[in-house]
Amino acid sequence: MDTRRLLRTFATALGTAGLLVSGCSSGGSAPSASATGSAATEELEPYYGQKLSWRDCGVEGFQCTTMKAPLDYEKAGEGDIGLAVSRKKATGPGKRIGSLLVNPGGPGGSAIGYLQGYAAIGYPAPVRARYDMVAVDPRGVARSEPVTCLTGKEMDAYTQVDQTPDDEDEVARLNAAFKKFAAGCEKRSGKILPHVSTVETARDMDILRSLLGDEKLHYVGASYGTFLGATYADLFPDRVGRLVLDGAMDPSLPAIEINRDQTAGFETAFQSFAADCVKQQDCPLGTSSTADAAVALKKLFAELDTEPVPTGETRKLGESLATTGVIAAMYDEGAWPQLREALAGAKRGDGSGLLALADSYYERDPSGKYANLMFANAAVNCLDLAPAFSGPAEVEKALPAFEKASPVFGRGFAWAALNCDNWPVEPSGTRHRTEAEGAAPIVVVGTTRDPATPYKWAEALADQLSSGVLLTYEGDGHTAFGRGSDCIDTAINTYLLDGTPPKDGKKCT
């Protein structure tokens, strides 16, 4: 995969049900009457009236600034939070339409990293010509007062904890790891933890919209970014401009269904990978059938659980990191050759390939430092929605349903959903239908074999939104815009450039 596509892939790959983090968030409080009223209430006037001071970012062509928002919208004026913003101004030719905000998902993905590394240089030239490309790192993420939970060494240990416990001792160790993670977040970031909800981030976006001088919000959100965009539309339907929600989520689901649906989604993605793999002479999972490939992968995981293999560094590759590596490659079919090679290496006793994939997923650099991706991911998810499970006993009861959804990944995904059980802050969000009554047309994009945001979620969100228009990509991978489908890209570009949405139900390959 080329570097730009790899960045795009992992930027939108955050917040899966995998691997000691919770699933993509789909919670958030239903909007209150006060939230949908006039933006510039007396308490919020200082925020809507602030002046942005743009400066050079140190990245050619980009400007940066910091905006202020209330730490607590219920107590505006009693404390602020600084939010990092970046933009690349419209290049022309053509009349400038306005600002186009982008968010890659997560929660926990850096929108500024996505903007500077992909969107502002990789989005279609006609879009970049007529929009200022803009991103704000959400509260608690990357450059915006990031949530911190564990040291690098502690994260190394955390990511290696057995996520498919076989006995009471292993269950206790996994539960203890979740507790230590939550306690670390409270110790290092206790002040911000109650204030990183999706609703608050959506309200931050409205302040930024106003500061940029736009009457309407134009926005492209991927993965969790679709939930953020839908939340904005529900809060401020009259301020919706051109919204693209790619790799859509369903805000009406409880956490357990989100995690179970994702489990099935990754099983679907694995079946696609396996069907392709068995046709290749170098397939490390055999060349007979997808069923045999699944058995071979489970066998490899079991062997690594018993005896981890060397990786060329101090960490060895056990079942947990191996599973993370496999799941990371499910997001983009362009990574399948790399995965085949990594699996073959693991079978030979070389775990370096799968470890590299896992490190990319966790945003761990070679020095052992982690980005705050997984910390913010848990902080937002555990605040947005009540936990999927209360205690290990509930996980045990749910295991059959998860293993039915995915014989390969089911156990791990079920246990991963326990992580919010010991969270130090009570959830402020509830599942709810998101209708955004009165909003302009909103384009909802779904990919039929998307692992992280199953296609039925896009169908559900498009149905819930009063002005939702469903655009379908019949293919593999997570999200669709910029993946190589001229049909998808043309439909979205036309909508962004002249405001004409595709026909509801349009299908592309």
C-alpha positions in Angstrom: 0.0 0.0 0.0 1.3 3.5 -0.7 1.9 5.8 2.3 -1.1 8.1 1.6 -3.6 5.2 1.3 -2.2 3.6 4.4 -2.7 6.8 6.4 -6.2 7.2 5.0 -7.0 3.6 6.0 -5.7 3.7 9.5 -7.1 7.2 10.1 -10.6 5.8 9.5 -9.9 2.5 11.2 -10.1 3.7 14.8 -12.6 2.6 17.4 -13.4 -1.0 16.4 -14.7 -3.4 18.9 -11.2 -4.8 19.0 -8.6 -5.4 21.2 -9.0 -4.0 24.6 -10.8 -1.0 23.5 -14.5 -0.5 23.2 -16.5 -0.5 20.0 -17.2 2.5 17.8 -19.3 4.9 19.8 -22.9 5.3 18.9 -24.2 7.0 22.0 -24.5 10.6 23.0 -27.3 12.5 24.7 -30.4 13.3 22.7 -30.4 17.1 22.0 -32.1 19.3 24.5 -34.3 22.3 23.6 -31.6 24.6 24.9 -29.0 22.9 22.7 -31.0 23.5 19.5 -31.8 27.1 20.3 -29.9 30.2 19.3 -26.1 29.6 19.1 -25.1 32.9 20.7 -26.8 32.6 24.1 -25.5 35.0 26.7 -23.2 32.4 28.2 -21.8 31.3 24.8 -21.3 34.8 23.3 -17.7 35.0 24.3 -17.0 31.8 22.4 -18.9 32.7 19.3 -17.4 36.2 19.4 -13.7 35.2 19.7 -11.3 36.0 17.0 -9.1 33.3 15.5 -5.4 34.2 15.1 -4.0 32.1 12.3 -0.3 31.2 12.1 2.0 29.1 10.0 1.9 25.4 11.0 5.3 24.4 9.9 3.6 22.3 7.3 3.7 24.0 3.8 0.4 25.4 2.8 -1.3 25.0 6.2 -2.3 27.5 8.8 -3.1 26.7 12.5 -4.9 28.3 15.4 -6.4 27.5 18.7 -10.1 28.1 19.5 -11.7 28.1 23.0 -14.8 26.3 24.0 -16.5 25.8 27.3 -15.1 22.8 29.2 -18.6 22.2 30.5 -21.5 23.6 28.4 -23.7 23.5 31.4 -21.3 25.8 33.2 -20.1 28.0 30.3 -17.7 30.6 31.6 -16.4 28.6 34.5 -13.5 27.0 32.5 -12.3 26.7 28.9 -10.8 24.1 26.8 -8.4 24.9 23.9 -9.0 23.1 20.6 -6.4 22.9 17.9 -7.6 23.9 14.4 -5.8 23.7 11.0 -6.8 24.7 7.5 -5.6 24.8 3.9 -7.2 27.6 2.0 -9.1 27.0 -1.2 -6.7 26.8 -4.1 -9.0 27.9 -7.0 -10.1 28.1 -9.7 -13.7 28.5 -9.2 -15.8 30.4 -6.6 -15.1 29.5 -3.0 -18.0 27.6 -1.5 -16.9 27.8 2.2 -15.1 25.6 4.7 -15.2 21.8 4.5 -14.6 20.2 7.9 -13.3 16.7 7.9 -13.1 14.1 10.7 -11.6 10.6 10.2 -13.3 8.8 13.0 -12.2 6.9 16.0 -13.2 8.3 18.3 -9.6 9.3 18.9 -8.4 9.9 15.4 -6.6 13.2 14.9 -8.6 15.2 12.4 -5.6 17.6 11.9 -3.3 14.6 11.1 -5.9 13.3 8.7 -6.2 16.8 7.1 -2.5 17.5 6.7 -1.6 13.9 5.7 -4.5 13.0 3.4 -7.6 15.1 3.0 -6.1 18.5 2.0 -3.8 16.8 -0.5 -5.7 13.7 -1.4 -9.3 14.8 -1.8 -10.3 15.5 -5.4 -8.8 18.7 -6.8 -12.1 20.4 -7.7 -13.2 20.0 -4.0 -9.9 21.4 -2.7 -10.1 24.2 -5.2 -13.4 25.6 -3.9 -13.3 24.8 -0.2 -11.0 25.8 2.6 -10.1 22.3 4.0 -10.4 22.5 7.8 -10.0 20.2 10.7 -10.3 20.5 14.5 -9.0 17.9 16.8 -11.9 16.9 19.0 -11.6 17.7 22.7 -9.4 15.1 24.4 -7.7 14.1 21.1 -4.2 14.7 19.8 -3.5 18.4 19.9 -6.7 19.4 21.8 -5.8 18.7 25.5 -5.4 14.9 25.0 -6.6 12.3 27.4 -3.7 10.3 28.8 -4.0 7.0 30.6 -0.9 4.8 30.5 2.8 5.1 29.9 4.3 3.5 26.8 5.6 0.5 28.8 2.2 0.1 30.5 0.5 0.2 27.1 2.9 -2.5 25.8 1.8 -4.7 28.7 -1.9 -3.8 28.2 -2.0 -4.7 24.5 -0.5 -8.1 25.3 -3.0 -9.1 27.9 -4.9 -12.3 26.9 -8.2 -11.2 25.4 -9.6 -14.7 25.1 -9.3 -15.9 28.7 -9.5 -19.6 29.2 -9.9 -19.8 33.0 -10.7 -17.7 36.1 -7.2 -16.5 36.6 -7.0 -15.2 33.0 -10.4 -13.5 33.4 -9.2 -11.8 36.5 -6.0 -10.6 34.8 -8.0 -9.2 31.9 -10.5 -7.4 34.2 -7.6 -6.1 36.3 -6.0 -4.6 33.1 -9.3 -2.8 32.3 -9.4 -1.4 35.8 -5.8 -0.3 35.7 -6.4 1.4 32.3 -9.5 3.3 33.7 -7.7 4.3 36.9 -4.8 5.7 34.8 -7.2 7.8 32.8 -8.8 9.2 36.0 -5.4 9.9 37.5 -3.9 11.6 34.5 -7.0 13.2 32.9 -9.7 13.3 35.5 -10.6 16.9 34.8 -11.4 16.4 31.1 -12.9 12.9 31.3 -16.5 14.0 32.0 -16.4 16.5 29.0 -15.3 14.5 25.9 -18.8 13.4 24.7 -19.8 13.5 21.1 -22.5 16.0 21.9 -19.9 18.4 23.3 -17.7 18.0 20.3 -20.6 18.6 17.9 -21.3 21.9 19.8 -17.6 22.8 19.5 -18.0 22.3 15.7 -20.8 24.8 15.6 -18.7 27.4 17.3 -15.9 26.8 14.7 -18.5 27.0 11.9 -19.4 30.5 13.1 -15.8 31.6 13.6 -15.0 30.5 10.0 -17.8 32.8 8.8 -20.0 30.0 7.4 -23.8 30.1 7.8 -23.9 26.3 7.2 -21.6 23.5 8.1 -20.1 21.5 5.2 -18.6 18.3 6.5 -17.2 14.9 5.5 -17.1 12.4 8.4 -15.9 8.8 8.2 -16.6 6.0 10.6 -17.3 7.5 14.1 -17.1 10.8 12.3 -20.5 9.9 10.8 -22.0 9.8 14.3 -20.4 13.1 15.1 -21.9 14.6 11.9 -25.3 13.1 12.6 -25.2 14.4 16.1 -24.4 17.9 14.8 -27.3 17.7 12.4 -29.7 16.6 15.2 -28.5 19.5 17.3 -28.5 22.2 14.6 -30.6 21.0 11.7 -31.0 24.5 10.3 -27.3 24.9 10.0 -26.7 21.7 8.0 -25.0 22.4 4.7 -23.5 19.6 2.7 -22.9 16.6 5.0 -21.3 13.3 3.8 -21.4 10.5 6.4 -19.2 7.7 5.1 -19.0 4.3 6.8 -22.1 5.2 8.8 -23.1 4.3 12.3 -26.5 3.6 13.8 -27.1 5.8 16.9 -30.1 3.8 18.0 -28.2 0.7 19.0 -27.1 -0.2 22.6 -23.4 -1.0 23.1 -23.8 -4.8 23.1 -25.5 -4.7 19.7 -22.8 -2.4 18.3 -20.1 -4.8 19.4 -21.9 -7.8 18.2 -22.6 -6.2 14.8 -19.0 -5.3 14.5 -18.0 -8.8 15.3 -20.1 -10.0 12.4 -18.7 -7.3 10.2 -15.1 -8.4 10.8 -16.2 -12.0 10.1 -17.6 -10.9 6.8 -14.3 -9.1 6.0 -12.3 -12.1 7.0 -14.4 -14.3 4.7 -13.6 -12.0 1.8 -9.9 -12.1 2.7 -9.9 -15.8 3.0 -11.8 -16.3 -0.3 -9.1 -14.3 -2.0 -6.2 -15.9 0.0 -7.0 -19.5 -0.9 -6.7 -18.6 -4.6 -3.1 -17.5 -4.0 -0.3 -19.9 -4.1 1.4 -18.2 -1.2 -1.7 -18.3 1.1 -0.4 -19.3 4.6 -3.9 -20.5 5.5 -4.1 -23.2 2.9 -5.6 -23.2 -0.6 -8.6 -25.5 -0.1 -11.5 -23.4 1.3 -12.5 -20.4 3.3 -13.7 -22.7 6.1 -10.3 -24.4 6.2 -8.6 -21.0 6.2 -10.6 -20.0 9.3 -9.6 -23.2 11.1 -6.0 -22.5 10.2 -6.1 -19.0 11.6 -7.7 -20.1 14.8 -5.1 -22.8 15.1 -2.3 -20.2 14.6 -3.9 -17.9 17.3 -4.1 -20.9 19.7 -0.4 -21.7 19.1 0.6 -18.1 19.7 -1.5 -18.1 22.9 0.5 -21.0 24.2 3.9 -20.0 22.8 4.5 -16.4 21.5 7.1 -16.1 18.8 10.0 -13.6 18.5 9.6 -10.3 16.7 13.2 -9.0 16.6 12.6 -6.8 19.6 11.8 -7.4 23.3 8.1 -7.9 22.7 7.0 -11.3 21.5 3.9 -11.9 19.3 1.2 -13.6 21.3 -2.4 -14.2 20.4 -3.6 -10.7 21.3 -1.1 -8.7 19.2 -1.6 -11.2 16.4 -5.3 -10.8 16.4 -4.9 -7.0 16.4 -2.6 -7.3 13.4 -5.0 -9.4 11.4 -7.9 -7.1 12.2 -5.9 -4.0 11.2 -5.5 -5.5 7.7 -9.3 -6.1 7.4 -9.9 -2.4 6.8 -8.5 -2.2 3.3 -8.1 -5.0 0.8 -4.9 -3.3 -0.3 -3.4 -4.7 2.9 -4.2 -8.3 2.1 -0.8 -9.2 0.5 0.9 -7.7 3.5 -1.2 -9.8 5.8 -0.5 -13.0 3.9 3.2 -12.3 4.2 2.8 -11.5 7.9 0.8 -14.7 8.6 3.4 -16.7 6.8 6.1 -15.1 8.9 4.3 -15.9 12.1 3.9 -19.5 11.1 7.7 -19.7 10.5 8.3 -18.2 14.0 8.8 -14.6 12.9 6.2 -12.3 14.4 7.5 -9.0 13.1 5.0 -8.6 10.3 1.9 -9.0 12.4 3.5 -6.8 15.1 4.0 -4.0 12.6 0.4 -4.1 11.6 -0.7 -4.1 15.3 1.6 -1.2 16.0 0.1 0.8 13.1 -3.4 0.1 14.5 -2.4 1.3 18.0 -0.4 4.2 16.7 2.8 3.1 18.5 6.0 4.5 17.1 9.4 2.6 17.0 10.5 4.3 20.2 7.6 2.8 22.1 5.5 5.9 22.4 1.8 5.7 21.7 -0.4 8.4 20.4 -3.5 9.1 22.6 -5.8 7.3 20.1 -6.8 4.4 22.4 -7.1 6.7 25.5 -9.5 9.1 23.7 -11.3 6.2 22.1 -12.2 4.7 25.5 -12.9 8.0 27.1 -15.5 9.0 24.4 -17.1 5.6 24.0 -17.5 5.0 27.8 -19.0 8.5 28.2 -21.3 8.3 25.2 -23.1 5.0 26.0 -23.8 2.7 28.9 -21.4 -0.2 29.0 -22.2 -3.4 27.0 -21.5 -5.6 30.1 -21.5 -5.3 33.8 -19.0 -7.8 35.0 -17.4 -11.0 33.5 -20.4 -13.1 34.2 -22.4 -11.2 31.6 -19.7 -11.6 29.0 -19.7 -15.4 29.6 -23.4 -15.5 28.9 -23.0 -13.5 25.7 -20.1 -15.6 24.3 -22.2 -18.0 22.3 -23.9 -15.1 20.4 -20.5 -13.5 19.7 -18.9 -16.7 18.6 -21.9 -17.4 16.3 -21.3 -13.9 14.8 -17.6 -14.7 14.3 -16.1 -18.1 15.0 -12.7 -16.5 14.5 -13.0 -13.2 16.4 -16.1 -13.6 18.6 -14.5 -14.4 22.0 -12.0 -11.6 21.8 -14.6 -9.0 20.7 -17.0 -10.0 23.5 -14.3 -9.7 26.2 -13.1 -6.4 24.7 -16.6 -4.9 25.3 -16.1 -5.2 29.1 -13.7 -2.3 29.2 -16.2 0.4 30.1 -17.5 -1.6 33.1 -15.1 0.1 35.5 -15.0 3.5 33.9 -14.6 6.3 36.5 -17.2 8.6 34.9 -20.9 7.8 34.5 -22.1 7.8 30.9 -23.9 10.9 29.8 -25.3 9.6 26.6 -28.2 7.4 25.6 -29.0 5.5 22.4 -31.6 7.3 20.4 -33.0 7.7 16.9 -31.3 10.6 15.0 -33.7 12.4 12.8 -32.4 15.9 12.3 -35.9 17.1 11.2 -35.6 20.0 8.8 -32.0 19.5 7.7 -30.9 19.8 4.1 -30.2 16.5 2.3 -27.5 14.4 4.0 -25.6 11.8 2.1 -25.1 8.5 4.0 -22.6 6.1 2.5 -22.4 2.4 3.3 -20.0 -0.3 2.1 -21.6 -3.8 1.8 -18.6 -5.6 3.3 -17.4 -3.0 5.7 -15.9 -4.7 8.7 -16.1 -1.8 11.3 -19.3 -0.1 10.3 -21.6 -2.9 8.9 -23.7 -1.9 5.9 -27.0 -2.3 7.8 -25.9 0.7 10.0 -25.8 2.9 6.9 -29.3 1.7 5.9 -30.6 2.4 9.4 -29.1 5.9 9.7 -30.3 7.0 6.2 -33.7 5.8 7.2 -33.7 7.7 10.6 -32.5 11.0 9.1 -35.5 12.9 7.8 -33.4 14.0 4.8 -31.0 11.0 4.6 -29.9 9.8 1.1 -28.3 6.3 1.0 -25.4 5.8 -1.3 -24.0 2.2 -1.5 -20.6 0.9 -2.4 -20.7 -2.8 -3.2 -17.3 -3.8 -2.1 -14.7 -4.5 0.6 -13.0 -2.3 3.1 -13.9 0.4 5.5 -15.6 3.5 4.0 -15.9 4.3 0.3 -15.0 7.9 -0.6 -11.5 8.0 -2.2 -11.2 4.2 -2.3 -11.1 4.0 -6.1 -14.8 3.9 -7.2 -15.4 6.5 -9.8 -19.1 6.1 -9.2 -18.9 6.9 -5.5 -16.4 9.7 -5.9 -18.4 11.4 -8.7 -21.6 11.2 -6.7 -20.0 12.7 -3.6 -18.0 15.4 -5.6 -21.2 16.5 -7.4 -23.0 16.8 -4.0 -20.1 18.8 -2.4 -19.6 21.1 -5.4 -23.2 21.9 -6.5 -25.3 20.6 -3.7 -27.1 17.9 -5.7 -27.3 14.7 -3.8 -27.3 11.3 -5.5 -30.6 9.5 -6.0 -31.6 7.8 -2.8 -30.6 4.1 -3.0 -27.9 4.6 -5.7 -25.5 1.6 -5.9 -21.9 1.7 -7.0 -19.1 -0.8 -7.5 
